[in-house]
Amino acid sequence: MEKIIIFDTTLRDGEQAPGASLNPQQKLEIALQLEKLGVDIIEAGFPVSSPGDFKAVADISKNIKKSAVCGLARCLKPDILAAHNALKAAKKPRIHLFLATSKIHLQYKFKKAEGEILELAKKATKLARGLCDDIEFSPEDATRSERSFLFRIIETAIKEGARTINIPDTVGYSYPQEVFSLITDIRENVPNINKAVIATHCHDDLGMAVANSVSAILAGARQAHCTINGIGERAGNASLEEIVMVIKTRKDIFKDLYTGINTRELFRTSRLVSSLTNYAVPANKAIVGKNAFAHESGIHQDAMLKNRLTYEIMDPHDVGISASQLVLGKHSGRHAFKVKLSALGYKLTDKQLDKAFTRFKLVADKKKEIFDDDLRYIVEDQISQANLLWKLESFYTHSGTKVAPEATVILTKKGNPVKGVSAGDGPIDACFKAIDKVVGLKAKLEDFRLEAVTSGKDAMGHANLKLVIKGAVYSGGGSSTDIIEASILAYLNAVNKYAI
């Protein structure tokens, strides 16, 4: 078995995501969690870039015991010395050198010839190696570099003491077959490559960072640069959780490979990084997104209830998520609805279940997501209204600025529809008066309250009221995503108590 070394650059490249800046204390908190996660190397920052970054790398170096701690440096003496000084307290220090090698960078960024770049790499690697045993060298923009020059600079860096050669797809330009070919060519054309570990560092500009990283591993790379949640410059970096779970899940392909990551800490780490960087995790994000183990389709839910493996290739527990979710919505089926109600403690007859399911479908058409409280109110409303004398068939209201509110309410009594029309001080008052006309009552509204009882913009509203009818007080409640309908149901609930 061969280990894939996980090099986490959340605190360096990940922090370069616009707006994701972290202070030294936040960086230390994430670093401690990364160590708990089992990351092999933590790239803690770019020490020469700012006093804050220097302090963060120094603080992390003092507190991390198991993981290696890495500082980034250009091939310049001040950068290398700053990295060395920041890493002095580290138990396993690493200096990560980088130098661009593509023609476009040489022409426009450095304005230097290939020979000058080779000399810079040679001197910098030699200096760094004299200060630190563990040196990593990255030919920046490697995937857009001429391969013959790339081979020469890699060979030079290894000769001067680099133990790891990282191949960056700096601008996310490459694709899996090209990456596989590049790693293969490096292995076949750099004479001393056997003295170094090949690493990969992929960006997601074309949406292929993880695919390119995995392709590099299949070609022989044994270290992967990645970030939590895939955060990073521009479109981000290869996602740590995705690379790790690809290797763990597809043992048929990666049969002799493993990582040292404690995958049950993935979700916790994802949420910590999201919280401290203020970068929300997209709901459809693989592995750690809200929907990663959520199922709404009735066909999927039914199959999941029979055997989880029908629609899940990973166990949510393996990534630190307590359980899969059967999300009830308009696509959900009767089976999942029944199981969910059972979990909430409801035991309904088939007839009650049918009626509750019908009401659920109507609510689901109005709400994007159905929460547990929605289900409770749906079921309790159905149970409480099962044997009502008066039931709501439909209603219509007309109101607005400079328009007298008017309502039409159609109720059924033993299946027979009866219509009432009335004006009022508002649409709800007009509905109440229309009901009074249908039922033939003179009820006095003594108390009326309306509140949101579930989550979201499309939350269900619950109406509570008290009616005084012939000197006696009757209370009623009703729920709906439509506050007028909730109010009507509450009014009818009280009226029916009188009628009984």
N, C-alpha and C positions, 0 to 999 in steps of 0.2 A: 504493500500500500504506500502511495506517495501523498504527502501533504501539500495542499494548495495553501500557500501563505497569504493571509488576508492583511493587506496594507490599507488601513482606513485613513482617508484624508478629509474627513468631515470637518476637522478643525482648521484645515488649511485651504484646500481647494473648495470644500463645501461652503466655508465661510465667505468665499468670494462671490457667492450668489448675491445679487443686489438686495440690500436690506437685511441680510442675514448676519450682520456683525454681532460678535459675542464679546463680553468682557472677560478678563482672566478668570474670575470665579466661575462663570458659566462654562468656560472652556474646561476647567478642572472637573466640574461636575459631570460633563459629558465624557471626559477622558476616563474617569473612574468607572462609569457605566460601560464604556467600550472595553475596559479591562475585564469587567465582570462578564461581558458578552463573549470574551475569549479572542479578541482581536490580537493578531501577532505583532503588528507594528502600528503605532499611533503617530501619524504625522501631525505634530502639535502646532506647527505654525512656521512662519518665515521670519526668524528672529531679527534680521537686519531691517525689516520693513517698518517697524515702529517700536517704541519702548513697551507698549502694551503687549505686542506679540512676543517680544523678548521675555517679558515677565511671565506670560502665559506658558511658554515653553519651559522656562526655568521652574515654575511652580509644578507643572505636570511632571517634570523630570524628578522632582523631589518626592512625589507622592505615588508614582506608578512603580509597582514592584515586579510584575510578571511580564507585561508587554514591553517590547522595545519602544523607545521614544525617538522620534525623528524630527530633525529641523531642516528646512529647505534652504538652499543657498545657490546663488548664481556662481559661475566660475570666476569669482572675484575674491581677492584676499579679504576685504572687510566682511563680506557675506560669510565666508568660511569661518573666520575667527568669531563672528557673532554667534553662529550656529554652535561652534565648539564650546564657547563660554556659557551659552544658555543650557547646554546639555551636560554640563559638568557633574551634576548630581544624579544623572540617569544611571540606572543599573545596566541598561542595555542601550547605549546611545547609537544613533545612526545619523550620518550627514548625507543628505540627498542633494546631489549636484545636478544642475540642468543647464543645457546649452543648445540653442537652436541649430538645426543642421539642414533645413530645407533651403532651396535656392531663394525662395521669396523672402525668407527671414534674413538670409545672409546678405541679400542685395538691398533690402529696404530697412531692416532693423539694425544690422551690424555694420553694413557696408565693408565687409571683410571677405577675403578670399578663403578658400577651403584650407589652405595651409596654415593661415593665421588661427582659424577655428580649431584645427587639430592641436596647435601649440597651446592654445588656451585650455583645452580639455586636458592635455598632458600635465601642464603645470598645476592646474587646480586640483586634479585628482591626486597628484603626488603630495601637494600641500595638505589636503584633507586627510589622506591616508596616514600622514605623519602625526596627525592629531587624534585620529579615531580609527579603530579597527574595522568598523562596519561602514562601508561607503557604497552608496547607490548612485548610479549615473544615468541620466535621462537625456537622450538626444531629442530635444523638443521638436515637435512637428515631424516625427519620424516617418509617419505614413505618407508624407508628401516629399520626403527626401530621396535623393538619388541613392539607390541601394549600394552602389560601389563605394560612395563616400561614407554612407552609414556603416558599412562593414568595417571600414578603416578606423572610424572614430570609436566604435565599440571595442575593437581590438586594442586601440591605444589606451582607453580607459581601464580595461581589464589588466593590461600590462602594468599600469601605475597603481593598481590595488583595488579597483572597484569589484565588490563581491556580487553586486546585483546590477543588471542592465535592464532598465525599464524602457519599454517601447511605447511612447505616447501617441495616441491619435488625438492630438491636441485640439483640433477644431472639429472633431466628429465627422471627418470626411470619408473615412474608409467604410468597407462593408465586409461581412464575415469571410468570404472566400479570399479576398485580398489580404486580410489580416492573417489568415491561415498560411497563405503563400509567403508573406513577409517573415513570419516567425520561422517557417521551414527554411527559407533562404538564409536567415541569420544563423541557424544551427548548422547549415551545410557550408557556409562561406566564411565564417569568422573562426580562424584556426584555434583560438584559445577560449572559445565560448563555453567549453566544458568546465571552466574555472569560475563560472558565474551563474547565478540564477537569472533566468529570463522573466521579466515582469511585464505587465500590460496596464496601460492607463488610458481608458477610453471615455470620450465625451459623447453626449447624446444629441448632437445637432441634427442628425438625420434619424434619430430614434433607434439607433442600433448599438448603443454603448454596451449593454449586457450581452447581446448576441455576438458582438466583436470580442468581448472579453472571454466568453465561453469558447469561441473559435480559436483564440490564442492559446487557451489552456489545452484544447484538443491537439493543437500543433506542437505543444511542448512547453509553453510558459508555465511556471510553477509559482508565480506570485501575481495577485490581482489587486490593483488599486481600485478603491471604491468608496462610496460615501453612504451614510444612512439616509434613506428615503431618496437617494439619487440626487441630492441637492448639489449645486455647484454653479460655476460660471455659465452664463447663457442658458442653454437647455439642460445643464446639469451633467453629472458624472454617472458612471455605471453604478447601479444600486447594489449595495452590499447584500441586502436581504435576498435579492433576486438571484445573484450569482451563487450565494451559499445554498439556497434551496433548489436551484437547478442541479447542482452537484449532488445534493442529498436525495432528491426525488428521482433523478434519472440514473439510477445505479446500473441500468443496462448499458448506458453509454460511458459513465464515469466509474466503472466497476472497481478500478484500482486507485481511486482518488478520494480524498476526504479533506475536510477543513476542521480546525479546532474550535469552531464557533458553537457556543451553547445556544442553539436556535430558540430555546424557550424564552430567551431574553430579547428576541428580536422586536416584538411588539412594544415592550416596555421602552427599549432604546429608541425606537421610532417616535413614540409619543414624547419622550423627553427632548429629543432634538427638535421636533416640531414645535413644542411649547417654547423652548428657549430661543429659537431662531424666528419664531412667528411665521414659519412657512407651513401652511396647512397641508396635510396629506390628502391628496385627491381620493375621493370615495372609491374610484375604480383602480387605485394603485395596487399592483400585484403584491401579494403576501401580507401587507400591513394596512391596506385600505379598508375603509368601513364595509365595502361590498365584497371583499376578497373571499369571504366564506358565507355570503348571504345569498339566499335563493328565494325568488318571488314567483317564478313560473309554476303553475299548478302541476304540470307534467314533471318538472324537476323536483318539486317538493314531494310529490307522491313517491317518486323513485328514491329520493334521499331517505325518506322514512322507512323504506324497505331495505336499502343498503346504501350507506354513505358513499361508497366508492363509485356509484353510478355517475355522480357529478362532482366529486371532489378527489383531486389527485394528491392532496396533502391533508394531514390531520391538523386542524386548527390548534390543538394543544401543542404541537411541535414548534409553533412559532410564538407561543405565549398567549393565544386567544382561547378563552374558556370554552367556547362551543360555536358550532355553526349556527347561523340564524335562518329561520324560516320567516322571511319578511312577508307579512300579509299585505296584499295590495290587490288591485283589480285583476291581476293575472292568477291569483291564488285559487286553489281548488278546495273542494269540500273536505277532503281528507286532512289537509294541513290545518284548515279552520277548526275541525273537530279536535285534532291533537292539541292545538294551541289553547282552545277553551278548556280542555281537560287539564292542561298544565296550570291554568289559572284557577282551577278548582270547580269548574262548572260541569255538571252531569245533566245533560238535556235529553229529553225524549227525541225520537226521530222527527216528530212534528215540530217541536220547539226548535230543533237544530235547523230544519228546513226554513222556518220563518226567520230565525236569526241570521242564517246564511244569506237569505234574500236581502235583508236589511244591510248586512255587511257589504254586499256587492254594490248597493246603492251609495253607501258612504264611501266605498273605495273608489268609485268613479269620480268623487269630488275631492278626495284627499290623495296626495302623492304617497303618503306612508301612513299605515295604520299602527297606532301604538297600543300597548296593553290596556291603557285606560279607555281608549276608544272601544275596544272589545267589551270591556266591562259594562260600559254604558249602553252599548248596542244590545247585549244580552239582557241586562236588567230591564231595559225599556221594553224589550219583546216579551219578557216574562210578565212584567207588570201590566202590559196591555193585552195579554193573550185573551182574556175574557171580558174585555170592555164592551159596554153597551154602545158607546159612541166611538167611532174611529175616524181618523183623518184620511180622506180620499185624496184631496188636492186643495191647493189654495192659490190665490193670485192677489197681488197688491199693486196699487198704483199710487205713487206719491212722488214728491219732489218739491223744489223751490216754487212757491206761489201756486202749488197744486194741492187741492184738498185731498188728504189721504183717503183711499177707499180700498176695501178688501172684499173678495169673493171667496167663501170657504165652502167646500163640499165635504160633508160628513156622511158616514154610512151607519145605519142602525139595522142590525141583523142583516147586513148585506145590501140594504136599500139606500141609495144615495139621496141626500137632502141638501139643498143649496141655500146659503144665506149670504146676503150682501149688505154691507153697512159702511158708513163713513166713520171717521174717528179723529182723535188728536194726532195720531201717527199710524203707521202701518200695523204695528202690533195692537194698539188700542182698537183699530178698525176690525182686525181679525177677531179679537175678543168679543166685540159687539155683534159681529156676524154669527159667532158661535151661540151667543145668547139668543139670537133670533131663531136659529135652527132648533135649539134645545127647548126654547120657551121658558127661559129663566131670567131672573134679574139678580145677577151676582155682583157683589162689591169686591173689588180688588183691594186687599188690605196690605199685602206685602209682595214685592216683586224684585228678584235678584237675577242677574245674568253674569256668568263668568266663563272663561276658557278653562276647560278641565283637562285638556291634553296638550301635547307639544306641537310647535310649528305654526307657521302663518295660517295654515288651513286647519287649525285646531278645532275640536268639537266644542260648541258652546252648551252650557247646561243652565237651564232656567229653573228657578225655584219660586213658587208663589203661594199665597194663601188667599182663598176666596171665602167671603161670608155669604152664605146662602140660607135664607130664612132663619137668621140668628145663629147658625152653627158655622164653625170654621173648618174648611177642608184644604189640606195642603196638596200640592202637586209638583211633579218634576218632569222634565223632558230634555233630551239631548239631540243635537244635530249639528252638522257643519254650518247650517243656515240658522241664524239666531231667531228669525221669525218663526221658522218651523219648530225650533226648540221651545219657543214661548207658547205656540199653539198646543204642542204635545203636553206641556206642563198644565195648561189651562184645562185641556180635556181630561188629564189625569185627575185633577181635582173635581171636575164636573161628574166624572164617572163614579167617584167615591160617593158623591151625593146620590147619584142615580141608583146605585146599588142598595 
